[in-house]
Amino acid sequence: YNVTGIDLSPKNIKYATELASNKGVTDGLQFKVHDMRKPLAKQFNHVFNLFTSFGYFKDPKDNIRTLESFRAQLASNGVGVIDFLNPSWVIANLVKEEIIERDGIQFSIQRYTKDKWLCKDIHFQVDKHNYQFQEQVELLEINDFITLFSQANLQLVDLFGDYHLGAYDQDKSNRQILIFQ
């Protein structure tokens, strides 16, 4: 396979490149710093957007721009995949507070919903300096995606509810695996 991986973060691209090189997996593989809202000047048989890497934009038009970019990058008869959280399941199973320790650092995490957003506040201390970050992802339901796909001239062709490609159930599935063309 010829695979191109993109990310906005130069640090993530550097890490991916080094990891692939260390594992001896470099043939047909390239990584680029790139904004997914802008199409690459290349078409692919498949476009993947995995692990809830969608829905972070404050401007709703950016969701459309991203899907239009995916459409422009799909070869004729190409297939796209978006792997996204299932808002109903996430809200029902939300862990509101937890402390996670990694490499001797304690991370205090609070999760909550605000309007149509899932928010995660992360607090930690390193060398007596306090740090705080927030992540927000839009709680997009299947009908939201169908509307977005339509606006980007795409269509949903299949939907799964987990990584085993089980049937989607709004209350029981932890994922929305959307297959589109």
C-alpha angles and dihedrals in degrees: 000000000000107000131184118192121194136191135162091231117085087199092057092047091049090050093048092048092049092046092051091047093049090052092047092242106132107115110111092357127115135165126206137184100238142145110241090214088072119061121237114238089252138077127228136197089227135024118196128193105182141185098018095304090152133074100047096114121109091203108070089209088068090067088056092045089053093050091046087052090051090050092050090051096049115098116225107290088013119149129220130202129201116188108199137164118261104241095205093054094041093052092046091050099034115150098212098192136013142151118225124187120209125169091348094307121117115218117199109205128191122185127192142145124250117185104311095340135096108218130197121190115197122195127180142149129228123178090350091304117122119222130192130186134173130205123193129186126181114247097235116183125202092264090054089055092047089054092046091048090052091051090051094046093250131120135213109243101174141002131203131185104214145012090272088062092246120166115283116252115179093217102036107032117092094199142041106216103188120195113197143172 
